[in-house]
Amino acid sequence: MSNMMGWAAVSGQATAAPPPPGTYAYPAPNQPEPAKKKIEWPLSVRQYVQRSFTPANLDPSVPRSDMETKLKEVISRASDGGQLLTIDWDNMPLPQQLIREERARQLEAQKSGPGNSPGSSKKRKSFDVDHDNSIPSNAAPWHRNALEYRVSYAANDKRHPMDEPLAKSKYTKASEKRQKRNERVQAPSPSPEPPAGPVVGTSQKLEKSYLRLTAPPKPEVVRPEPILRQTLDLLKKKWRKERNYSYICDQFKSMRQDLTVQRIKNELTVEVYEIHARIALEMGDLGEYNQCQTQLMALYKLGLKGHPDEFKAYRILYFIHTANRSALNDALADLTTAEKSEPAIKHALDIRSALALGNYHRFFQLYIDPSNIKMGAYLMDMFVSRERLAALCNICRAYKPDVKLRFITEELGFDGDSDAYQFLVDQDAQELLEERNSEYYFLTAKAKSHFEGAKAKAFGRVDIKGQI
């Protein structure tokens, strides 16, 4: 009764007396539920959530679903207790760290506590004779004899039931064998010990192939930081000498994995990702480049030294290539005034501006002279063909009936007339070239519809990673 009164006080509903006999009590109309108040999460809480899912803070041994559950638990507990504004979220352990600590405590409890008996299987139904010591009255005689024997005598009692009227039959023996088999199947297999902290590698091998992790890494197959520095020097020499990209990419992915499992985040980590990103750009491997670029942005935010201006410029060019306008706008918004004046970033911004204004003349001038952006020419090579098609559409509208091939060469940034000629042939436009007085002319009046279709096709086949 006290519980009912307490709930009524909390809910704000009074307990009504029962109606007198012979009267009909009409149910009270349903009261509208008060609208739920929207919670405004403090900035420190939102930043705590963002830090939890930063790629640099992720732990391969902690699944994302477990992280999300723990994160909800931590924030809900703080919200229910009115502690959202009092907790120091900047120094609050991340959910992956809390999960690792819980695992360690559970493991210690298992080691110090008594052994657990194997649980019964829920999926497989079996006859467990030890589950209940009572002897059912309708049990078969051979079952009754076996059960009475196990109930009557202790396990260490060496007496034999000589006074039993019936000995064990073959059915009893078969039942006991079946029970032992079930116990072996139901016995839990030992689970690997979850890592309580980062792995500290002990391997002394300089070269190691990359293998995707399917279990917690073993220290004997992970290289420590001093060995990884030696490996980096070796790989730089091999790349300059052999230029075997499949080998180099495999080795760099292996290095990145060793750095990740040991949670090494320093200048060495930045250098490894930067070099791998440059090599991937040179070889046109946008998949690996994109992975490196994502990690580098997280490492730069930690204040680690490297070449952030160079790679922020590459990031702008990458989003231009992938035609990802929202991501490009975010990248531009993140730039400071000082960064916008850096040569590499300014070069990338000029390219973006020229394309936005449709100024192909300015764009190809920047393409010919990429000295301020180092490896940026490799990124521009990936989308220069489609920009040439767009420029040709503009030329076809502005110049009629034809233009010299030399004009196309100079305006679209080709190395020579032969390259311009081959580009037009590759676009099935050889019939639009005409030779007169030892010079080739491009018939713009007839080419407009042809290149409009080619342009639409070129701009419509870039996937999310930028691979065509």
Protein Blocks (a to p, Z undefined) as FASTA:
>chain_A
ZZmmmmmmmnopacdddddehiacdddddddddddddddddfklmmmmmmmmgmklpcfk
lcfklmmmmmmmmmmmmmmnopmmmpcfklgccfklmmmmmmmmmmmmmmmmccdddddd
fklccddfklpmcdcfkbcfklmmmmmmmmmpcfklcbdcfkbmbdcdfklmmmmmmmmm
mmmmmpccddddddfbdcddfbfbfbdcddddfbdcdfklcccfklmmmmmmmmmmmmmm
nopaklmmmmmmmmmmmmmmnopacfklmmmmmmmmmmmmmnopaklmmmmmmmmmmmmm
nopacjfklmmmmmmmmmmmnopaklmmmmmmmpcfklmmpmklmmmmmmmmmmmnopak
lmmmmmmmmmlnommmmmmmmmmmmmmmmmmmmmmmmpcfbdcfklmmmmnopabfklmm
mmmmmnopmmmpcceehiacddfklmmmmmmmmmmmmmmmccfkopZZ
